[in-house]
Amino acid sequence: MRAAEWVARLDGSALSEDETRALRSWLAEAPDHRAAFDEASSTWRELSLLRQDPGPLRDWLPARRQRRAGRRATGIGAVVALAVLAAGMARFHFGDPWLLAAADYRTAPGELRTVILDDGSSVELGPASAIAIDFDDTERRVRFLAGEVYFAAAPRTAAEPRPFVVEAAGGTTTALGTQFVIEEAGAGADVLAIEHRVEVALQHDGPRQGVVLSPGQEVRYTPDGGMGQVRTRDLEAATAWRRGMLVFNGAPLRHVVETLNRYRRGRIVILDGALAQRRVSGVFATGDLGDAIETMTSELGIRYRSIYPLITVLY
């Protein structure tokens, strides 16, 4: 019951500082608490959708299903279909209760925010991004929670000897210089060195894996798959989001959709796994993404359906 109580509490007014500390403490007490909290959050989101009328989404149900069920069952089935189809959308559109509790700094979809930390480091949060600060006497640790974040770490000096470390997706990135970017990549993370060097490390299947990146080098790692191959990136294109642009050069449609979903309140969903691997190139202004879907679908020769403002399905 405690997990459900916390989720219901988060759906109301903002937590006080004491309540936020209490929730963090409870989540940290046992792994089962976090699992129960995630499950309760998922159920709460689906129930919130069930309280809404499905509207034109009734038309998406197969005719056979509509004939088999009565009018009331059809209405419920339509809403359940929406809940299943938009499971990822609910986390994005209505907010993630865990992020609300865990993050010290976060941004809404489409929002950019720059934060100056206590040590003088500058952190630029991209849309739908979140971090938590865990500085102590031995290191300046930041926990990357979601989205895409540009770090400009204050260098180590005699007055500030603590290393600057970012924890993300089970790995760590340590600033050997100053500037780097970390982006959420499914269950893993992409790390891109911007200025000087960074050390990326991951404990995977026993031995510790690590790599040092120079400017323009990027690596992706996942907790299950380990450390990937180092590749090069165009820094201007990779950081164009800081200047209000999104640049894709032969990027998988899956990655393009993940990025666009951080800039809009609705959710884009790809129904076909093979379609998700199709390559997309284009330049879009983040302040006007209205034609991005039409441009992509036209180039790829695919179709889409949209229920504004909730969900757009590519197929």
N, C-alpha and C positions, 0 to 999 in steps of 0.2 A: 504493500500500500504506500510506502514512503515514496517510491519512484513516481507513482501516479499523482500523489499530492504535490510533489515538486513541479511536475509538468503542468498541472492545473494552475499552480501558483504563478508560473512563468507566463501563462497566457493572460494574466491580468496586468496590474501596474508593475512598473520596474521594481526590481529587488533593491532593498536597502543594502548598505555595505555589510552589515552584520549577516543578513540573509545570504548574500553572495558568498561570504566566507564560510558560512555553514554548509551551503550546497557544495562548494569545492571540497570541503573536508569530508562530507559524506560520500562524494564520488570517489575520493582517494582511499577510503577505508577498505574497499574490497572490489575486485574485478566484477563480481556479481552485481554490485550497485550500478556500475556504468552500463552493463548489459541490460539490466532491468530498466534503467533510465532511457536508453535508446529505444527499447521495445515500447515503453509507455509513450514516448514522444511520437513514434510511428503511428501507434493506435490513435493518439489524440489528433494527429494531422488528418488521418483518414476519417475520423468522426466529424471533424470540422467540415470536410468536403461533403459528407453524407447529409449534413444539415442544409446544404444548398441545392437548389433545383438544377438538374442536369441540362435543362434547355435543349439546344440543338444536338447535344451529344447523344440523345436518344436515336438519332438517325444513324449513328455509327454502329449500332448493334445489328448483327445479322438478322435477316428477316425470319429465319428458322427459329432463332431464340425468342423473337418477339411473338411469334405465333404460339410457342410452347408456354410462355408465361402469360399471366393475366396482366391487366393494366398496372396494378400496383407493383407486381413483381418486376414488370418491365422497367418502371421508373427506378426501383431500387437497383436493378441490374445495371442500368445505365450509369448510375452514380458510382457503383462499385467498379465498373469498367473504367470510369474516369480516375478513381482512386488508384487502381493498379497501373494504368497507363501513365499517370502523373505522379508516381511515387517519388521520383527524383524532383519533380517540379514543386511538390509541397515543401520540401526542405528549403528550396531556393526562394519560392514566392512568399511563404509565410514566415520564414526564418527558422533557424535551427536552435532549439532551446539550449542544447549543450554549448554551442558557440556563445550564446548570450551570457551563459554563466562562466565559461572558461576564459573568454577573451578579455584582455585589458584594453585593446584597441581593435575596432572592426569598422568595416564600411558596408554600406548598402549596395545593391546592384547599381552600377553606373556611377558610383561615387568614388572620387579619389581623395586621399587624405595624407598629409605629411605630419609626422610626429617626431619631435626631438626628445630623445631619451635622456635620462639623468646624467649619463656620461658624455653627452654631446653628440652621440651618434644620431644620424638622420635616417628615418624609415618612411618610405613612401608606399602606402597601401593602395593596391589597385582595387577595382570594384569587387564586392562580395568577398573581401579578404579579412583575415583576423590573425592576431598574434597575442601572446601572453608574455609578460616580462618576469624572469626569474633571476635577477641579479643577486649575487651573494659575495662573500669575501674572496672567493677564489676565481670566479669567472663571471662574465657578463653573458648570461644565457637568455636567449629568446626562443620561445616555442612558436613555430610556424603552425597555424591551425587550418588555414584555408586560403585559396585564391592565388594571388601573385603579389610579391613584395620586393621592393628595391631597397637594399641595405647600403648605407654609406657609413661604415663603422669608424668611430673615432679610433685613431691608431694607438697602439700600446706605447707608453712612455714610462719614464721613471716614476712619474706621478700617478699613472694609470697602467699598472703592469698586468691586469687581468685580461685573459684572452676573450675575444668576442666570438661566441658560438651560437649558431642557430640550429635548433633541433627540429627535424621535419621527417615525417614518415619513417621513423625508426632509425634515421641516420643523422649525422651532424655535419655542419659546414663551419669551418673555422677560418676567420679572416686572417690571412697572412699579409694582406694589404688593406684595402678599404672597401671597394664597391663590388657588389654582386647582386644577382637576382635569383630568387627561388620561386618556382611556380608549381602549383599542384598539378599532378599528372596521374589521374586515376588513384590507385592505392599508393603511388610513389611520388617522387618529386624530381623536377628538373632544376639543376643548379647551373647558372651561367656567370662566369667571371667577367667583370666589366673593367676593373682597374686593379693593377697588381695581381696578386694570386690568392687563391682560396684552396683549402684542403677539405676534401669531401671524404667522409668515412662511414662505413656501414659494417655492422656485425652480422654476418650471414653464414649460416651452416657451419659454425665453428670459428674459422679464422677471420680476423678483421680485414676488410677490404678498404682500400683507400686510394685516392688519386689527387694530385695537385693540378689545378686548372690555371692556365694563363689567360689573359684577356682575349675574349672571343671564343673561348672553349666552353663547352657545355657537356654535362653528363646527366643521364637519367638513372635512378635507382629505384628499386621496389623492395619491400621487406621479403617477398617470396622469391623474386628473380635475381636479387643481388645487384651489383654494380654493372651498368651498361658500358658501352664503348664511348670514348670521348669523341665529340664531333665539334665542328666549327659552326659558328653562327654569325650573321651580319648584325653587329651591335645596333646599328641605326634602326633596322627593321625590328629586331627583338625588343627594343625599348620604345618603339613608336607610341605605345599606349600612354606613355608619360606626356606625349605631345598631342594627345587626342586622336590618334590614328591606330588602326589595326592593319598590319601587313602580313599577308599569307603568301608563301611562295611554294606551291606544291605540297601544302600541308594536308594531312588526312582530314576528311570531313568531320570525323569524330572530334579531332582537336579543335577545329574551327567552331563547331557547335558548343563544345565545352567553354571556349573563350566567349562566344557571343552570349551564352547564358549568364555570364557574370555581368553583362552590361544591360540586361533587360529583365523586367519583372516576370514576364511569362517564361515558359520553358519550351525549348526546342527538343524534340525527341526523334531519333532515327530508328525506324522499325526494322531495317534490314542490316545485318552484320556486315555483309559484303559492301553495301552502300557506304557504311561508315569508313571504309578504307579508301574510297575514291578520293582523288587529289583535287585540291582547290587552290587557286591563286587569285588574289585580289587585294585591293586597298579600300578600306572603309573608314569613314569618319565616325568616331565613337559617339558624337553628338547627334548623328542622324543615321541610325541603322535600319530605318524603315524599308529600304530597298535591298538590304543585304540578302535576305532570304530569296527574294525574286531573282536577284542576280545569280546566286549560287545554283538555284534550281534550274534556271535557264541554261547556264553553262554546262551543267551535268546532265541535262535532259531528263530530270526527275520531276515528281509532283509533290505538292504539299497541301495540307488542309490546316486551317487555323481556327481555333475558338478563342477569340479575343476576350480578355487579355490573358487567358490561362495557358494555353498550350498550342504549339504548332508541330505537326507531325510530318516528317519527310519520308517519302516512300517511292 
